[in-house]
């Protein structure tokens, strides 16, 4: 079978942990008040949607076979 004679050039992967760049990245921009308000509004909307789906979904998860207690008591106290 064909065999490669040269070394596999993956030595740079092992050296990647030791490599340090002398170029510093630019500082991050601070978010403006409008951006912070928009982010918080989106977060509150997502949380309200999750809470609403939980509130609306809980009755659907309740067991449907369980007879209601009010119907039994009305039938027991009938004429």
C-alpha positions in Angstrom: 0.0 0.0 0.0 1.1 3.6 -0.5 2.9 5.1 2.4 3.7 8.7 3.0 7.4 9.5 3.5 7.0 13.1 4.9 5.8 13.8 8.4 2.2 14.8 8.8 2.1 18.6 9.1 0.0 18.7 12.3 2.7 20.0 14.6 1.2 23.4 14.6 -1.8 22.0 16.5 0.4 21.0 19.4 2.1 24.4 19.3 -1.2 26.3 19.3 -1.4 26.2 23.1 1.9 28.0 23.4 1.3 30.6 20.7 0.6 34.1 21.9 -0.2 36.9 19.6 1.4 40.3 20.0 -1.7 42.0 18.5 -4.3 43.0 21.1 -8.0 43.0 20.0 -9.9 46.3 20.0 -11.9 47.0 23.2 -15.5 45.9 23.1 -18.1 48.6 22.6 -20.4 49.3 25.5 -24.0 48.7 24.8 -26.2 51.8 24.6 -29.2 52.4 26.8 -31.5 51.5 23.8 -29.7 48.3 23.2 -29.9 47.3 26.9 -33.6 48.1 26.9 -34.2 46.1 23.7 -32.4 43.1 25.1 -34.3 43.2 28.4 -37.6 43.6 26.5 -36.8 40.5 24.3 -35.8 38.6 27.5 -39.1 39.5 29.2 -41.1 38.6 26.1 -39.5 35.2 26.0 -40.1 34.6 29.7 -43.7 35.8 29.4 -44.2 33.4 26.5 -42.8 30.5 28.5 -44.9 31.3 31.5 -48.0 31.7 29.4 -47.5 28.4 27.7 -47.0 26.7 31.0 -50.2 28.3 32.4 -52.2 27.4 29.3 -50.7 23.9 29.0 -51.2 22.7 32.6 -54.9 22.0 32.2 -54.1 20.0 29.1 -51.7 17.8 31.1 -54.3 17.1 33.8 -55.8 13.6 33.8 -59.2 13.7 31.9 -60.6 10.5 33.4 -60.9 11.9 36.9 -64.6 12.6 37.7 -65.4 15.9 39.2 -66.3 16.0 42.9 -69.1 18.6 42.3 -71.0 16.3 40.0 -70.9 13.4 42.5 -72.1 15.5 45.4 -75.0 17.0 43.4 -76.1 13.5 42.4 -75.8 12.2 46.0 -77.9 15.1 47.4 -80.6 14.9 44.6 -84.4 14.5 45.4 
